[in-house]
Amino acid sequence: FGRGVGVLVGLLLAMKVPFREVSPQSWQKLVGAGTSSGRSKAQWKRHLLDLARKRLPEADGLTLATCDAALLLVSQDAPY
């Protein structure tokens, strides 16, 4: 997380848009991703990409760079 997140949070607060910050462990648990323990970063990203493709077969163009965001969307309806 960096400055970009701060800008986004500032905009949401200024516009009075309700939001909730969720840890990666929370949404990864909700989508059944398991944990990254025992996997390299590349193996973990490949696992998330495979999971995203399985959970969202209609989503064309999923990549290693976008799979986390897609899975986060899948978990959005869950109560945190």
N, C-alpha and C positions, 0 to 999 in steps of 0.2 A: 504494500500500500504506500502511496506517496502523495505528492501534491495534487494529482488529478482527482483522487478520492476526496481530498479536502474541498476542492472546488465543487465537486458534485454534491457533497453533503451541504455545503454552504448554499447552493442553489435550491436544493430541496427544502432546507430550513426557511430560506427567504420566501419561497413560494408556498410554504405551509403544507407541503406534501408529506404525509406520514410515511415513514420507512423504518425498517429494522435491520440492523447489521447482524449478519449471520456468519458464524465461523465456518471455515471450509469443512471441518469435521462434522458439523451439524448437517449440512446439505449432502455431503458425501454419504453419511449414514442413511439419510432418507431415500437416496436413489440406489442404495445397495452397492456402493462402490467398494466397501471394505476399507482397508487402510493401505498406506504406501509402504508400510514396514516390510523390510526384506526385498524391496524393489528399487532399482535405480530410477532416477528421475525420468529417463526415457521410457523405461518399462511402465512406470506409473501413468505417464501421459498416454501411452499406447493403450493401456487398460481403460482409461477414461474415454478415449476416442472410440474404442470398441463398444463400451457400454452406451455411449451417446448414440452411436449408430443403431444399436439394438433397441434402445428406448425410443428413438426418434427416427424410424426408418424413412419417413417422408421428408426429412431435412436433408436437402442436397448440399454438398459443399462443406460438410463438417471437416475440420482440420484439427491438428494437435493444438493450434492456437485458439480455436473456438469451442472445443468440446466442453471445457469447464463451464463456460457461459451457458451453453445449451443444457447441460445437466442442472445447473442452478435454476434455470427456468422450469425444468421438470419438477423441481422440488418446491416451487413457489406456493403451491396450494396447501402445503403441509403446515400444521401448527407448530411454531417454534417455541 
